[in-house]
Amino acid sequence: MTAPHDPLAPFADGPREPERHLTSLSGWRSFVDDQPVIPVMLSAAERAALSPAELIRYDEGRLDHHTWLLVVATSTVQHTVTCGRRLALLNRHAVSARRGLIVSGPAGTGKTTAITQLGRAHELIDRARHPGVSDRIPVVYITVPPAATARMVAVEFARFLGLPVRVRSNITDILETVCGVLTDARVGQVLVDELHNISLTTRSGAEVSDTLKYFSERIPATFVYAGINVERAGLFDGTRGEQIAGRFTLVPTAPLPYNTEWQGLVATLEDSLRLHDHKAGSLTALDRYLHDRTDGMIGSLSHLIRGAALDAILTGSEKITKSGLNAIPLDHSSESS
């Protein structure tokens, strides 16, 4: 559910700024708990009656609203959540050879959104099943650092949990501590993002893969990976790759084609706008242009529309037009396609 926000109420510490780092336990819990706040729109007469300070607060609330990424339940998100929930149930009583999920595709096609929404759904269900229990950690989310080593990945798990890691701590000690804490905390899902940073053709990459496999064998949870075109990067090659391929279901992501889903996505984003002079339907009338401009990339579409909305407030035009959209630079991939 969304909650209306008093347009003149001051923010406690400026606009909403909860802990947003998903790779920490507090940040993840903040993400799960977050409820979007929809600013109340004032009439022209009500805005005219505002003091300068009140008008600044009112506009700041709308600016803040448009900086937040609206999560839309695309077919990719829905499919990922369905597959992930199914695997979690199938793994519930498994003592070995638990199955996992890999979400793979080009950059900007919603992989991180899909797995984090899966994790959020799992945590909310776990909380509902165990009300009032505060010592559970249903979900862990980490990212694989560039040029990662096995120790670096183990430290990412420890950092998420807030466990102290000394310079002299060896990887065995870190692994044992992390596995012990997560087992006691009844973790159910482990989300590992940026999997493309692992290369099985290098020694360090192979060791990282072995470390993740060790975690999956020691921790009774469903492991969910996400990365850019990982199946093309040799993830399923060799003995290690065969083991991964034999245990993980692959969910591919891709740019959205121009179809009813794309049109519905544009309409949903337009409905979220809080602009005073924007004519309803004027953005959906540009859905073909938006598809051509973004090449069907969800991330690029969100960036484009939110950027144009911010400009509309900052310039006072209060509406999104094609010329305003043309003024928003996109990522190199979209601009060069």
C-alpha positions in Angstrom: 0.0 0.0 0.0 1.0 3.6 -0.5 0.6 6.3 2.1 -0.3 9.9 1.5 2.1 12.5 2.7 1.1 15.9 4.2 2.6 18.2 1.5 3.5 20.8 4.1 4.9 18.5 6.9 8.6 19.0 7.3 10.8 15.9 6.9 12.6 14.8 10.0 16.0 15.0 8.4 15.3 16.4 5.0 13.6 14.1 2.5 13.2 10.4 3.4 16.7 9.0 3.7 16.5 5.6 5.3 19.5 3.2 5.3 19.4 2.2 1.6 22.4 -0.1 1.3 20.9 -3.5 0.7 24.2 -5.2 1.4 23.7 -4.5 5.2 21.1 -6.1 7.4 19.8 -2.7 8.5 19.6 -1.5 4.9 17.8 -4.6 3.8 15.3 -4.4 6.5 14.7 -0.8 5.7 14.1 -1.8 2.1 11.6 -4.5 3.1 9.8 -2.1 5.5 9.6 0.8 3.1 6.2 2.1 2.1 6.1 4.5 -0.8 4.8 7.9 0.2 2.6 9.6 -2.4 2.5 13.4 -2.1 -0.9 15.1 -1.9 -1.4 17.4 -4.8 -2.6 20.9 -4.0 -4.9 23.0 -6.1 -3.6 26.3 -7.7 -5.4 28.3 -5.1 -3.9 26.3 -2.3 -0.4 26.6 -3.8 -0.9 30.4 -4.2 -1.6 30.6 -0.4 1.7 29.0 0.6 4.5 30.9 2.1 7.9 30.7 0.2 9.1 28.2 2.8 6.0 26.1 2.5 6.2 26.1 -1.3 9.8 24.9 -1.1 8.8 22.0 1.2 5.9 21.1 -1.1 8.0 21.0 -4.2 10.8 19.2 -2.4 8.3 16.4 -1.5 7.3 16.0 -5.1 11.0 16.0 -6.2 11.8 13.4 -3.7 8.8 11.3 -4.9 10.2 11.2 -8.4 13.7 10.3 -7.3 12.4 7.0 -6.0 12.3 4.0 -8.4 8.8 2.8 -8.8 8.7 -1.0 -8.8 6.4 -2.4 -11.4 5.4 -6.1 -11.4 6.7 -6.9 -14.9 6.5 -10.4 -16.3 10.2 -10.9 -15.4 9.5 -9.9 -11.7 6.5 -12.1 -11.5 8.2 -15.1 -13.1 11.2 -14.7 -10.8 9.1 -14.5 -7.7 7.0 -17.5 -8.7 10.1 -19.6 -9.5 11.9 -18.5 -6.3 8.9 -19.2 -4.1 8.5 -22.7 -5.7 12.1 -23.5 -5.1 12.0 -22.3 -1.6 9.1 -24.6 -0.9 10.8 -27.5 -2.6 13.9 -26.9 -0.6 12.1 -26.5 2.8 12.9 -30.1 3.9 15.9 -30.8 1.7 19.0 -31.8 3.6 21.3 -31.7 0.5 21.4 -30.8 -3.2 19.1 -27.9 -2.7 18.0 -26.2 -5.9 18.7 -22.6 -6.8 17.9 -19.8 -9.2 20.0 -17.7 -11.6 18.6 -14.6 -13.2 20.7 -13.6 -16.2 20.4 -11.1 -19.0 21.7 -7.8 -20.4 22.3 -4.8 -18.1 19.2 -2.7 -17.4 16.7 -5.5 -17.9 15.5 -5.7 -14.2 17.6 -8.5 -12.7 18.4 -6.8 -9.4 14.8 -5.6 -9.1 13.5 -9.1 -9.7 15.7 -10.8 -7.1 15.2 -8.1 -4.5 11.4 -8.3 -4.9 11.7 -12.1 -4.5 13.7 -11.6 -1.3 11.3 -9.0 -0.1 8.3 -11.3 -0.7 10.1 -14.1 1.1 10.9 -12.0 4.1 7.4 -10.6 4.5 6.0 -14.2 4.3 8.5 -15.3 6.9 7.5 -12.5 9.2 3.9 -13.4 8.8 4.6 -17.0 9.7 6.7 -16.0 12.7 5.1 -12.9 14.2 6.9 -11.1 17.0 10.1 -13.1 16.4 13.1 -10.7 16.1 16.1 -13.0 15.9 15.4 -14.4 12.4 17.2 -13.3 9.3 15.1 -14.6 6.5 17.1 -13.1 3.6 20.8 -12.2 3.0 21.8 -9.9 0.0 25.3 -9.5 -1.1 27.1 -8.3 -4.3 30.2 -10.0 -5.8 33.0 -7.4 -5.8 35.0 -6.9 -9.0 38.1 -9.2 -9.2 36.7 -11.0 -6.1 38.6 -13.5 -4.1 37.0 -16.2 -1.9 37.9 -14.2 1.2 36.3 -11.0 -0.2 33.0 -12.8 -0.8 33.1 -14.4 2.7 33.7 -10.9 4.1 30.7 -9.6 2.2 28.5 -12.1 4.0 30.1 -11.0 7.3 29.6 -7.3 6.5 25.9 -7.9 5.8 25.5 -9.4 9.2 27.6 -6.7 10.9 30.2 -9.2 12.1 33.6 -7.8 12.8 36.3 -9.0 10.5 39.9 -8.4 11.5 42.7 -8.1 9.0 44.3 -11.3 10.3 41.0 -13.2 10.2 41.5 -16.2 7.9 38.8 -17.4 5.5 38.0 -20.5 7.5 37.2 -18.6 10.6 35.0 -16.2 8.6 33.1 -19.1 6.9 32.5 -20.9 10.1 31.2 -17.7 11.9 28.9 -16.8 9.0 27.5 -20.3 8.6 26.8 -20.5 12.3 25.0 -17.2 12.5 22.9 -17.8 9.4 21.9 -21.3 10.5 20.9 -20.1 13.9 19.0 -17.1 12.3 17.0 -19.5 10.1 18.0 -17.8 6.8 15.8 -18.9 4.0 17.1 -17.1 0.9 20.6 -15.9 0.0 20.7 -13.4 -2.9 24.0 -13.0 -4.7 24.1 -10.1 -7.2 26.7 -9.1 -9.8 27.6 -12.8 -10.4 29.3 -11.8 -13.7 32.2 -10.6 -11.6 33.2 -14.3 -11.2 35.2 -15.9 -14.0 35.6 -19.7 -13.7 38.6 -19.5 -16.0 40.7 -17.8 -13.3 42.0 -19.4 -10.1 40.4 -16.7 -7.9 37.1 -17.0 -9.8 37.1 -20.8 -9.3 37.8 -20.3 -5.6 34.9 -17.9 -5.3 32.6 -20.4 -7.0 33.8 -23.1 -4.6 33.1 -20.8 -1.6 29.6 -20.1 -2.7 29.0 -23.8 -3.2 30.4 -24.4 0.3 27.9 -21.8 1.7 25.0 -23.4 -0.2 25.9 -26.8 1.3 26.3 -25.5 4.9 23.4 -23.0 5.0 19.9 -24.5 4.6 18.6 -21.8 2.2 17.7 -21.2 -1.4 20.5 -19.5 -3.3 19.5 -16.9 -5.9 22.1 -15.5 -8.3 21.9 -12.6 -10.7 24.4 -11.3 -13.3 24.9 -10.0 -16.8 24.7 -12.8 -19.4 26.4 -15.2 -17.0 25.6 -18.2 -19.2 27.7 -16.7 -22.0 30.6 -16.0 -19.7 31.4 -19.6 -19.0 29.5 -20.1 -15.8 28.2 -23.5 -16.9 31.5 -24.7 -18.4 33.8 -27.3 -17.0 33.2 -29.5 -13.9 32.2 -26.6 -11.7 29.9 -25.2 -14.4 28.2 -28.6 -14.8 27.5 -28.7 -11.0 25.9 -25.2 -11.2 23.9 -26.1 -14.3 22.6 -29.2 -12.6 21.3 -27.4 -9.6 20.1 -24.0 -10.8 17.1 -22.9 -12.8 17.9 -20.2 -15.3 15.5 -17.2 -15.6 16.5 -15.1 -18.6 15.8 -11.4 -18.8 15.7 -9.3 -22.0 14.6 -5.9 -23.2 10.8 -5.6 -23.4 9.3 -5.7 -26.9 6.9 -3.1 -27.9 3.6 -4.7 -26.8 0.8 -4.4 -24.4 3.1 -5.0 -21.4 5.4 -2.1 -22.5 2.3 0.1 -23.0 1.0 -0.8 -19.5 4.4 -0.1 -18.0 4.5 3.4 -19.5 0.9 4.0 -18.3 1.8 2.9 -14.8 4.8 5.2 -14.7 2.6 8.1 -16.0 0.1 7.4 -13.3 2.8 7.9 -10.6 3.6 11.4 -11.8 2.9 14.3 -9.5 2.9 17.2 -12.0 0.3 20.0 -12.0 0.0 20.6 -15.8 0.7 17.2 -17.2 -2.2 16.0 -19.3 -3.1 12.4 -18.6 -2.4 10.1 -21.6 0.2 12.4 -23.1 3.0 10.1 -22.1 1.3 6.9 -23.1 0.8 8.5 -26.5 4.6 8.6 -26.8 5.0 4.9 -25.8 6.4 4.0 -29.3 8.9 6.8 -29.1 9.9 5.8 -25.5 10.5 2.2 -26.7 12.7 3.4 -29.6 14.6 5.8 -27.4 15.3 3.2 -24.6 15.5 0.1 -26.8 13.0 -1.5 -24.4 15.3 -1.3 -21.4 13.2 -0.9 -18.2 16.0 0.9 -16.3 16.5 3.4 -19.1 12.8 4.1 -19.3 12.5 4.8 -15.6 15.6 7.1 -15.7 14.1 9.0 -18.7 10.7 9.5 -17.2 11.8 10.4 -13.7 14.5 12.7 -15.1 11.9 14.5 -17.2 9.6 14.8 -14.2 12.3 16.4 -12.1 13.1 18.9 -14.8 9.4 19.7 -15.1 9.3 20.7 -11.5 12.6 22.5 -11.4 11.8 24.5 -14.5 8.2 25.2 -13.5 6.7 23.6 -16.7 4.9 21.0 -14.6 4.5 18.6 -17.6 6.5 16.1 -19.6 6.8 16.7 -23.3 8.7 15.0 -26.1 11.2 17.9 -26.2 11.7 17.6 -22.5 12.3 13.8 -22.9 14.8 14.5 -25.7 16.8 16.7 -23.3 17.4 13.9 -20.9 20.7 12.0 -21.7 20.6 8.3 -21.3 23.2 5.5 -20.9 25.6 4.9 -23.7 23.9 1.6 -24.7 20.5 3.2 -25.2 21.9 6.3 -27.0 24.1 4.3 -29.4 21.4 1.7 -30.3 
